[in-house]
Amino acid sequence: MGDDTWAPLADRFVDGHYGSLRGRVRTHVIDAHLRWHLPPPPAEVVDVGGGGGHQALPLARDGYEVTILDPSSAMLARAAEALDRESEEVRRRVSLVEAAGEQAQALLGAGRFAGVLCHGVLMYLDDPEPLVASLAGLACEGGVISIAAKNAANLAVRPALAGDWKAALASFQADRQVNGLGLDTRADTVEGLTRLLGRYGVETVAWYGVRLFTDGWTPERPALDDDDDVLAVELEASRRDPYRQMSRLFHLIGRRRTE
Ligand SMILES: C[S@@+](CC[C@H](N)C(=O)[O-])C[C@H]1O[C@@H](n2cnc3c(N)ncnc32)[C@H](O)[C@@H]1O
């Protein structure tokens, strides 16, 4: 546990973030687009940095064979707790593996998965390339690679809406920002990630925005909104310009080229 940097954050992320409608917008929007691109179950899917299993467990419920890989034993413990609440049939379809994404190929096998997910992880890595190379290597030919990254194009929005104009001005030149968990994070661009994936035989086939109108919500904001209405509006915004460009995260779908 000594080097489990996510141990002190696991409860805040799993209960705090996903306990709110704002947090659930992320999984809802990503899930909708992911399902559109994935082959049907029982295809094999790996969620790299899958944390508490919020994105992967619904796939297992629907028949996908799912591996959740994460270097944090604390985060995997939360995934195991969630898995305990599932039926025997779903539990049999899920494997939990404790390892960093960069080592995943050696552990799980190259070219194996029809779906390789990596959501909300690249922003914590100073150099995304080793992990991106590993994601590409895990996918089978024609396999789908699904990455959610922080959107460098809109970093001025949060400080500006909070009235911190000096920070907002600096954000136009920046690719880093402290996030809601208090961690310094790195942002990507769709174009930059597309170039990087291209070096490893993956072409971008689509991209979407993730979380626009709810991004500035604070825990103090009264929860008066209808969940279904909010999720429907965020989903519509995620797939059209200019809204997707202004979203806090972007969701890129790549496909491993066939030789
Ligand atoms: C913000 S959480 C996201 C969890 C999950 N993907 C989700 O969307 O709910 C970030 C996760 O990335 C994991 N992580 C950090 N560095 C990693 C690495 N090098 N390889 C794989 N996962 C990593 C952390 O342990 C943590 O569980």
PDBQT file of the ligand as one rigid body, heavy atoms in Angstrom, charges set to zero:
ROOT
HETATM    1  C1  LIG A 301      -9.677   9.037 -11.947  1.00  0.00    +0.000 C 
HETATM    2  S1  LIG A 301      -9.458   7.299 -11.710  1.00  0.00    +0.000 S 
HETATM    3  C2  LIG A 301     -10.398   6.677 -13.082  1.00  0.00    +0.000 C 
HETATM    4  C3  LIG A 301     -10.960   5.328 -12.823  1.00  0.00    +0.000 C 
HETATM    5  C4  LIG A 301     -11.857   4.756 -13.940  1.00  0.00    +0.000 C 
HETATM    6  N1  LIG A 301     -11.153   4.657 -15.214  1.00  0.00    +0.000 N 
HETATM    7  C5  LIG A 301     -13.106   5.571 -14.112  1.00  0.00    +0.000 C 
HETATM    8  O1  LIG A 301     -13.251   6.225 -15.159  1.00  0.00    +0.000 OA
HETATM    9  O2  LIG A 301     -13.941   5.581 -13.217  1.00  0.00    +0.000 OA
HETATM   10  C6  LIG A 301      -7.784   7.089 -12.278  1.00  0.00    +0.000 C 
HETATM   11  C7  LIG A 301      -7.284   5.668 -12.154  1.00  0.00    +0.000 C 
HETATM   12  O3  LIG A 301      -6.069   5.545 -12.898  1.00  0.00    +0.000 OA
HETATM   13  C8  LIG A 301      -5.245   4.624 -12.232  1.00  0.00    +0.000 C 
HETATM   14  N2  LIG A 301      -3.872   4.770 -12.733  1.00  0.00    +0.000 N 
HETATM   15  C9  LIG A 301      -2.951   5.690 -12.389  1.00  0.00    +0.000 A 
HETATM   16  N3  LIG A 301      -1.800   5.470 -13.074  1.00  0.00    +0.000 NA
HETATM   17  C10 LIG A 301      -2.019   4.400 -13.875  1.00  0.00    +0.000 A 
HETATM   18  C11 LIG A 301      -1.227   3.684 -14.823  1.00  0.00    +0.000 A 
HETATM   19  N4  LIG A 301       0.027   4.038 -15.082  1.00  0.00    +0.000 N 
HETATM   20  N5  LIG A 301      -1.776   2.625 -15.451  1.00  0.00    +0.000 NA
HETATM   21  C12 LIG A 301      -3.051   2.264 -15.207  1.00  0.00    +0.000 A 
HETATM   22  N6  LIG A 301      -3.843   2.908 -14.315  1.00  0.00    +0.000 NA
HETATM   23  C13 LIG A 301      -3.325   3.952 -13.665  1.00  0.00    +0.000 A 
HETATM   24  C14 LIG A 301      -5.449   4.968 -10.761  1.00  0.00    +0.000 C 
HETATM   25  O4  LIG A 301      -5.018   3.930  -9.897  1.00  0.00    +0.000 OA
HETATM   26  C15 LIG A 301      -6.944   5.220 -10.716  1.00  0.00    +0.000 C 
HETATM   27  O5  LIG A 301      -7.677   4.064 -10.409  1.00  0.00    +0.000 OA
ENDROOT
TORSDOF 0
